Amino acid sequence: MYFIVLAAMISAASPAPPLPLPSVLNSYKTLKDCRVELIAIGEYEGFELVKHPLLGKAVVRQYGGDSLTLVFCARDMRSV
């Protein structure tokens, strides 16, 4: 089972509240199905499909200067 995972990251100089844990958006039987969905998400305006050095194919969206939304496929949530 593969999962599409949504993670939000904020880079701030001042102390901020803890970030929420990554959340599962959907599950897929195969990695191919998961990646097809990532490609579809990457076609939305403001989202960009990238090759992440640790996560492989991923989709990013920057907002508010230093904030970033990251969507990626994971085989097991315990590894996130």
URURJO-V752408 format. One record per helix or strand of 2 or more residues. SS is the DSSP state (H for helix, E for strand). FROM is the first residue (numbers start at 0). TO is the last residue. If there is no record, write none. Layout:
SS;FROM;TO, SS;FROM;TO
This chain:
E;1;9, E;22;27, H;30;41, E;47;51, E;55;62, E;66;73, H;76;78
